């Protein structure tokens, strides 16, 4: 995936005046998405995760921040409304969320 780099500046090596590497100018917090970017990203997740759930009954996706987790819950709710059946969104571990359909506790291929 190609991403544009925002909020970056060259960082000179110690004792040198030339730039050797790139580092963010802001703290490690990500730059929030614009409303248009958020809408496009949720549409992408809706399509991609929906296809994976339709094929396998379950899928996982990384969710490193509360914003990522909120976004996946919203996508799960949209999929539930679209399909007319509940889509469960649960934490697999501290960095991944699982979206699934079917009976609780069922393990499907994936």
C-alpha positions, 0 to 999 in steps of 0.5 A, spaced: 500 500 500 502 506 498 501 512 503 503 519 502 507 522 508 505 527 512 508 531 518 515 528 516 522 532 516 529 530 515 533 529 522 540 530 521 545 525 524 549 526 530 554 531 529 552 532 522 548 538 518 545 533 513 539 529 513 540 522 513 533 519 516 526 521 516 522 522 523 515 525 524 514 532 527 508 530 531 508 525 537 507 518 536 499 520 535 497 519 528 494 524 524 486 524 525 483 522 518 479 527 515 471 526 514 472 524 507 478 519 508 474 516 514 468 515 510 472 512 504 476 507 509 470 505 512 467 503 505 473 499 504 473 495 510 466 494 509 467 491 502 474 487 504 472 485 511 464 483 509 467 479 503 472 475 508 466 474 513 462 471 507 467 467 505 469 464 511 464 466 517 470 470 520 476 474 520 481 478 524 483 485 523 489 489 526 486 494 531 492 498 535 488 504 537 481 505 540 480 509 534 481 503 530 477 499 535 471 504 534 471 504 527 471 496 526 465 496 531 462 501 526 463 497 520 460 490 524 454 494 525 453 496 518 454 489 516 449 487 521 444 492 518 446 490 511 445 482 512 440 482 517 443 478 521 448 480 527 455 480 526 459 479 532 466 484 534 470 481 539 477 482 541 482 477 539 487 480 543 490 487 545 492 488 537 486 484 533 479 484 533 475 478 530 468 479 526 464 473 525 457 471 524 454 464 526 453 461 532 457 463 538 463 459 539 463 456 532 469 455 529 469 456 521 475 455 516 480 461 516 
